Amino acid sequence: MTADPPAGQDRRLTRHADVRAVLADPRFLVPAAPAAQPVAVRPGTGMTWLRGAVSRFSNGAEHTRRRARAVGLLDALDPARLRREAYDRTRAELAGEACVEVMTRIARRVPVGVLATRLGVPEEWREEVVAAVTAMAAAYHLPPAADASPTGDAADAAVGVLGASLGVALGEGEAPEPGLLAAVAGVLIQACDATAGLVGNALAAVTRMPADLALRWPVEVLLAETLRWDPPVRLTRRVAAEDAMAGGVPVPAGAVLVLDLAAANRDPEVFPDPHRFDPSRFDPARFDPARFRQGRGGGGGHLGFGDGLRPCPGERAALALAAGIVEAALGHRLADSEIPYEPSPNLRVPARLCLQDPERLQAPNELQDPRECGRTSMNTHAETFPASQAADSRAPHSVDSRAPHPADFRALHHAQRPLVLPNAWDHASAAVLAAAGFAAIGTTSLGVAAAAGKPDATGDTAAETLALARRLTGLPCPVSVDIEGGFADTPQGVAEIAAELARMGVAGVNIEDGRPDGTLADLGERCETIAAVKSRAPGLFVNARTDTYWLGAGDRDATLARLRAFAEAGADGVFVPGVAEADDVRALVDAVDLPLNVLFLPGRHTVAGLAALGVRRISTGSLLLRAALHAVTQTARAVAAGEEIPAGLPSYADVQALVAADADSVLDQS
């Protein structure tokens, strides 16, 4: 099954083939415009009218007619001219200072401004219209409050600003025809946040690459891989107009499908090594701009501009504008490795991204304080992914991403010192560990089960584990997930779950051989499961765990036999929790040519001691959860007894900053 369990009536599709099939199926419609209060709406005024007049929220013949008008406006534009103007305006912005905050100064202002003037907005209205479109874009998907006046907020007024600017272009006293205003507004709104996200995400990736490597590829190729690897548009939705099938499961009429475009773009069945930022997927030797979405995996291309019946009509213009901006910024580098993102469940748009020109700095390694670039952004409530505070303990990452490349996780098992892998049980615990600088995060099955009010190791927490995994892939470090025995009765079933995790962006999994009754699973069956997982998700790091020591179900020889069999089956690492004696640890290290993972035992182990024995990965297991539970009771008792509370606790604001906004909206895609 390729769809998630329903959340309410919503189902999520993540496989590339399933998402494309729905986008091409006329039985699945876009959701209607957000509901508004039943008030009289005058054509050409306010957001309520605009939502009801654009192609974005319409279906059928009405959508075809409205889309054709928008396409007509866009087809009249010269992409080469758009690109040249975007390049010139970006160079002018970058030339003024050594450090420039791109998202405020360039990412929206340049593409919206260039496109607006080409669509008829007078030059003197450029900046006012850019501000108006930004306000409209922020409110595009949000229904008005129950007590709000239909023309009483900034977005409603912004519609009037755009109309007035077009009226000036048409002639004195003439107002734009409502259909024209709706078409121009729809085009500009769709060029606002999504194009800003494409520009920001491309620059975040490209400016981290060595300069000679970034210049090796045409800008179009860099943008194509950005649209696949880190697309600004993450999700879109469709509503079933009638009973249908999607992702191999029945979808009743009225059910909502969430199409995970970002996950589909990292489907290993379509894109080999999908979590790697690799522009060579769009090989310049055979690159065809007319088929910009042509992928390399043989199963279709990226879904950065949608697909099927309603691909984004502004693809050509957006690529031209983004190409001009990125081309102008090549040679600059990030001033601050911390990139905050605007809080949205559906869009990925940097809130602030500062670029510095190395040639304008006094010394090659003397970076200007990024705070001097200006921290104002279109949205100040941003989710920040902190930079590592322990850079010496982690392997280098070529590019930070929402789902780091699994090869980075693999490299952490072969670094100078062992990988200390703390195990989290929810988003907050994982986020605080990532913020503390740990190179990777694992999950603890006991913690996930306890948080759900269930016992551990019973195979009853598959839904909770998958839901947590999906949230944790937003962290700026690799994530490994404990899937107990695999949450399925067959090797193929386990492999499907592992493949689903890989599509989410998970870097590794833990698979154990211990069973709820205290015995060990059949060795042949476990090896078959490991082989099936590696076949289905070859990029996933499989850490094969044996519970011989943990359950007291086998001696050293039995353990060695299992580890060798796991290695033969294709495991990437082996895990033996419960082993304590140095001689046993050394024997296990010598037994197989794979990284050995050991569970940290307080009072028995030290990181330095395990490193000296050759251990490559040290997990905390449920230790952190148990420590947190102890802290909870100790703090509560201190409050009750009037005792002093320990210093150094995170503030309310600190915790708020760790979590992403959960507000829902409908994605900006025609």
N, C-alpha and C positions, 0 to 999 in steps of 0.2 A: 504494500500500500504506500503510495507516494504522497498522500495528503496527511496533514497532521490531524489528530483527533479534534473534533470541532470545538471551538470556543464559542458557546452559544450556537448560532447557526453557521459561523464562519469556518471555512476549511482553508488550509494553506497548502499550496503546491510549490514544490521546490525543484523538481526535475525539469531540465530544459525542454524536453520533448512535451511534457505535460503542460507547461506554461504556454508554449507556442501553440499547442493544439487548442487551448481555451481562447487565446487571442485571435485565432482564425475561425472560431465557431460562432455563427450568427445567433445561436441560442443563448449566448452569454452577453449581457448588456452592461454598459457602464451604469453605476448608481446614479439616480436622479440628483438634481441640484439639491444642496442642503435645504431642509424645510425652513420656511420663513413664516412669520405671522401673517394671517390673511388680511392684508391691507391693500389698498388701491396703489398700483405702481404705474408711474408715468413713464412711457418709453424714453430711453436715453438718459435716465437718472437713477443713480444709486446702485449698490451692489445687488440688491434683490432682483432688480430688473436685469442686471448684467449676467448674473448666474443663469437666469432663465433664457438668455438670448444668445449665449455663446455655444459653439459646437461641443465644448468639453463635457457638458452635462446632458446632452441630447442623444437620441438614438434614432434609427430608422431614416426615413426620408428627410426629416427635419435636420438630422445630423449631416446627411449627405449634402444638403443645400448649404448649410452654414459652413461646413468644412470646405466646400468648393470655393466659397468667397474668400476664406482665409488663405487657401492654397493659391488663388489667383493673385492676391496681394504679394505673397512670398515669391511666386514664380517670376514676378516682374523685377525682382531684385537681382543685381549682379553679385554673386558670391565673391568674386575677386575684389570688387570695390569694397564690400563689407569688410573683408579681411584686411585690406590695405588701410582703411580708416581705423579699424580696431588696433592695428599695429601702430599706426602713427600716434593715436591718442594714448596708447599705453606707454610708448617710448617717451612721450612728453611728460607723463606722470612720473615715470621712473627716473627721468633725467633731473628732476628737481632736487632730490635728496638722496643721501646714501642709504636710507632705510624708508621703505614705503609699506603701509598697511594695505594689502591688495584688496581685501574683501570690501572695505569701505570706499576706497579710492577708485578701484578699477573693476572688480568682478561684476558688479551690477551697473555701475554708471556707464562704463564703456559699451557693453553690448546693447543695453536698453537705449542709451542715447543715440548710438549709431543707427540702430534699427528704427527708432522713432523718427529721426529726421529723414530717413529714406522712405518712410511710409507717409510723409507729408507734414510732420510736425515742424513748425518753423524753428530755425536754429536758436532764436532768442528764448524759446520755450523749453529748450532741451533739459536743463537741470530741473525745472519745475515739473516736467512730465516724468523724468526719471524718479523723482520723489513720489509722484502720484502713483506710478506703476508699482513701485515698491510697496506702498500702502495697500493698493488693491491686491497685490499678490499675497500679502500677509493675511488678508481677510477672505481670499477667494473661496476657500473650502469651509469657512466657518459660518454657521447659521447665525443670524442676529439674535441678540438677547431678547427675551420675551417683552421687556419693557423699553426696547431701543426704538428710537425713531428711524424710519427707513432711510432718512437722509441726514441723520444727526451725527454720524461719526466721520472720522478722517477718510475712511475708504470710500464712503458715499460721496464726500466732497471731491475726492480724487477723480472719480468718474467724470464729474463736472469739469475738472481742470483739463483732462484729456479732451473732452468734447469741445471746450473753449479753444484749445490750441488748434484742433482740426478746423474749427469754424473760422479762425483767423486765416488759415491756409486757403479755405474755400472762398473767402471774400467777406467783406463787411456785412454784418447782420445775418449771415447764413449759418445755420446750425447743421452739423453733419447728420445725414440720414441715420436712424438708429441701427440699421443693419451694418452700415459701414463702421460706426463707432464700436459696435460689439465685436466685429471682426478684428479691427485694429487693437482693441483692448485685449482680446483673447490672445492674439499673437504676441503682444508685448509682455503680458503676464507670464505666458509660457516661456518667454525668453529671459525672464528675470531670475527666479531662484534656481531653476534647473541649470541654466547656463552658468550662473555664478558657482554652483556646485561643481560643474564640469571643469571650469577654470581652476577653482581652488584645489580640487582633488588631483588634477593633472600636475599643477605646480608643486603640491605637497610631495608627489612621487618623483617628478623629474628633478627638482632641486636637491633631492637627496642622492641622486645618481652622480657618479663621477662626470665632470663636465664633458670629457671626450666621448663617454658612452652616451650621454644625453644627445649630443650633437650628431651621433652616428645615424639616428633614425629621423625620417621626415616627421614634422610635427603632426601630420595626419595620423601617422602610425602610433605615436605616443598617445594621442587622443583616443584612438580606437581601443588600445589596451586599457586606458583609464576607464573608458565606458564599460569595459568588461570587468575589470578587476576592482574598481572602486566607483561604481556608477552613482551619480547624484540622485537618481530616481531608484529607490530601493524596492518599493512595493506598488502594486496597483490592484484594483478590485473589479470583479465582475459579478453580476447577479444572474442567476439562472432564470430565464424566462419560461422554461418548461423543464420537466424532468429530463435529466441528461446524465452522462457519465463524464467524469474528469479524474485523471490520475488513477484510473482503475477502480474507482468507487462511485456509487450512485449519488447524484446530487439532485435533491428535490427542487421543484420550482420555488423560487423565492429565496433560496439559500445563497449566501455570499461566499465567493471564493476570493481568498487573498493570494495573489500571484507574487511570489517572492522572486523578483527579477535579479536581485543581487546573488541569491543562492543559485538560481538557474545559470547565471553567468560563471559560476564556479563548479558546474557539474563536471565531474571527471570523465563522464561518458562522452562529453563533447570537447572539453579543453584539457589535454594532458597537463599534469602538474598545475592544477588550476589556481592555487594560491600564490603562485609566483608571478610577479610583475615582469612580463616577458614580451617586449614589443615585437620580437621576431615572429610571434604568431601571425602578425600582419606583415609578412615579408615584403619589403619594398620591391623586390624583383618581380613580384606578381600582384602588387597592390593595385587595386582598381577603385578609384574614388566613386564610381557609379555603384559599386557593390561594397560600400563601406562597412556593412555589418557582416561581411563574409568572414566566418571564423576559420580556425585551422583544425578543428576537431573532427571534421567530416559530418557533423550533424547539424550544421547551421552556425550562425554567428551570434555575436553578443546581442543582448536585448536592451541596450542602453537607450534606444529610441523606440522601444516597443516592437511590435511585429503584427503580422496578420491583417485584420480588417481595419485597424485604427492606428497605424504607426504615426509617430509624431510628424505633423506636417512641416514643422520648422527645422527638420534635421539639417538640411543643406545650409540654411542661414546660421544655425547655432554652431555648426562645425567651422564655418568661415570666420565667425566672430571669435570663437575660442582659439582657433589656430592663430589668428593675428595677435591675440593677447599673449598666448604661451610663447610664440616665436619671439615676441619683443622682450620677454622676460628671461629667455635662455641666457645662461651665464651668471644670473643672480643665484643667491643661495638663501636658505632659511635663516632668519635671524634668531628664531626661537624654536626649539624642537617640540615645544608644547603647542599643539594645535587644538583650540577649543572648537566644538561643533555646535551649531544651532540645534536646540532640542526639538527633534521631530522623529516620530517612529517611521516615517516614510521617505524623508529626504535626508541626504548627507551633504551638508553644506558647511564648510568652515566658517566660524563666526569671526575669526581673526587669523590672518596669515601675513607675517611680516617678511619682506624680501630685502636683502642687502646687496649692494653692488660692490664686490670685492675691490674693484679698481678705485673706488672713491674712499676706501678706508685707509687710515694712516699706515697700517701694517697688515700683512696677509692674514694673520690670525687674530687680529684685534676687531672683534665684532662689536658693533654698536649695541648698547642696551636696547632690547626690543621694545621696552616700555616707551622709548622716545619715538617709536614709529607711530604712536597713536593707538589707543586701545578701544576707541569708539567703534561700534559695529551696529548693524541693523537690528541685532537682537542681543541684548546684554546678558540674558539668562542662558548661558551656554554650558554645555557638558564638556569638561576638560579631560583629556587623556594625558596624565602626567608622564613626564620623561622618567626614565629609570634613575634611581638614586644609587644604584649599585652597578654601574656600567662595567666595572672590572670583573664582575662575576657572570657576565652573560656574553654569549657569542654575538658578533656584530650582525645587525640587521641592515640589509641594504635599504629597505623602506619600511617604515612603520605603517601598519594597516589595520583595518578593522578585524581582519582575520589574518594574522601573520603567517608567512610561508612555513609549511611544516618542516622544510629542510632546516630552518632556523632552530626549530625544536629538536630535531635530530642532532644538529651540531652541538647543542647544549650538553649532550651526553658524552661528548668527546672533547670538552674544553679542559683547561688546565686544572680546574678544581671541579668537584662533583656538583651536579645540579641539585640544589636544595629546593624541593618541590613542596610548597605548603598546600594543604588541602582545604578548600572552602566548601561551604554548604549552601550558600545563597549568594545573590548578587552583591550585597553590601560587603560580606566577608571577602569575596574575591576582589572587589574593587579596591578595598583598603590595602590588600596585599599587593596588588598591582601598583598602587600609588606609592607603596613603601619601597618599590624598586625590585621586587622579585622577578626573575627572568621568565618564569612560566608559573601557571597555576594549575593545580589538579583539583578534582572534587573528591569528597569522602562519601561513600555510600551510606555510612552510619548517619552522617550529618544530614544528607538529603532525606533519608527515611525518617529520622527523628523530627525534622522540620515538618514533615507531612503527617506525623503521628502514626507511623508504621514501623514495624520491626525491620532490622537490617537483614540483608542476605537472603531474602525470600523471593526475589524477583518481582516484587510488587510495586516497584517505583519507576517503571519505565517512563511513564508520562511525566513525572516530576523531574526525572533526570534529563530527558530531552528538552523540556521547557527551560530548565536551568542552563543547559548547554547553549541553547539559542541566545539567551541573554548574555552569557559570558563571552561569546565570540565578539562582542563589542569592545572588549578590553584590548589594550595595546600590547598584549603579550600572548604567546601560545597557550592554549588550554588543552589539558588532557582530562578525559572523562572516565570515571569508574563505572563500568556497566555490569558489575558483578559477574555472573556467569554468562551474560549476553542477552538476557531478557527475551529469549526465544527458545523453542524446543528443538530446533534443527540448526545445523551449521549455516544453511542458507538464510534462515530467519535472522540469525545473529549478524550475518554479513549485510543484510538489508539495513538493519539498524546502524551498523557501522558506516555504511555508505551514506545514510541520512545525516549522520554526525559530520562526516567529511564534507558534505555539501553545505552544511551550516558554516564550516570554517574551523571545526575542531581539529587540533593537530595530532592528537593521540587518544588511545583508549587503553584501559586496563581490563583484561579478561582473566577471571580466576577459575580454578578447578575445584575449589571448596564447595560443598553442597550444604543446604540447610540442616541436614541430619548429621553433620559432622564427618561425613566421609568424603572421599575424593571422586571426582568425575572420572569416567573411563579415559585413559590416556589417549587412545586412538581417536575417540570422539573429540577430545579437546584439540588434538592436532589437526583433525579435519576442519574444525571450526576456525582455527588460526589461518589455515590455508585458504578457506573460503573468504575470510575477511580480507586477507591480503590480495586475493584475486579481484574482489569486488571494489576495494578501496586501496589501491596499491600505495598511495601517498600517505596513508594514515600510519602513524607510529603505533605498532601493536606491542604493548607491554604484557607479556604472558606471565601470569602469577600462579605459583603453586603454593598451596596451603599446608604442605607437609609439616613444617615447623609450627605454623600458627595453630593447626588443629591437633598436633601431635599424632599425625596420621602416617608418618614415614620417617626413616632415618636419613643420614646424609647420602647414602648410596641411592636410595629411592628418589631423593631430591635431584641428585645429579642426573639420573636417568630421565627424569621429566624435563629438566632444563635442556638436555641435549636433544630430546625429541621436539621440544618447542622450537629450538633453533632450526632444526631440520625442516619443520613445517613452515618456516618463514617469519617467525617472530623477530621484531626489531630490538627487543630488550627482554630481560627476564626479571621477575620480582619474587623475592622470598621474604615475606614478612615473618617476624618472630625469631629469625636467626640472630644470635647474640654473641657467641664465642668467636674469637678472632680466627682460630684454626678453621672453623666451619666457613666463615666468610671468605677466607683466603682460598679454600678449596672450591667454593662456588665460583669465585672470580676466575680461577684457572680452568674451570670445567668447560666453559663455552666462550667463543669469541664474540660475545655480545655484552652490552652494558648491563651490569648487575645493579638492581634497585633493592634497597634495604629499607625497612621501616625503622625510623628513629625511635630508640627505646631510651627514655630519660634514665640517667644513672648507669646505663650500660654502654652507651655510645657517645662519641663526640664526632663532629664533622671531620676534624683533622685526623682522628684515628681511623675512621672508615675510609677516608681518602688514601691514607697510607696503605691500606689493605687492597686498594684497587676498586672500591665501590664507585660507580659513576653517577648514581642518582639516589637521593635520600628523601624519602617521603615522611610527612608528619602524620598521615592517616587521620584518625579522629582526635588527635592530641589537641589541636587548636579549638575544636568544638568543645571538648571537655574543659579546656582552660576557660573558654568564654562562659560556659555554664557556671563554673566555679566563681568567676568574676561577677556574674549576675547575682548569685546568692550572697556573696560577700558584700557587694555594694548595697543590696537591699537591707541586709542586716545592719550595715553601718548607718544607713539612714534611720532605721527603726531605733537603733541604740544611741543615736546622736553622736556618732563617732565621725572622724574626719574622712572625707571621701578622697581616694587617691588622686593626685594631680596628673595632668597630662591627658585627660579624657578628651576625645574629639568633641567639637561643638556641634550644635544643631546644624549650623551652616556647613560645617565640614562634611557631615553625613549627607546633607542635601546635595552637595557638590559631587558626591560619588555616584549618584544614581541618575539615569537618563529620564527625561520626561516621558510619561506614559500616555499623554494626550493622543487621541486618535484623529485622523483626518483622512480625506480621500486624496489620492495622489494626483499631481499635476501632469496628466498625460492625455492627449486627445485620443 
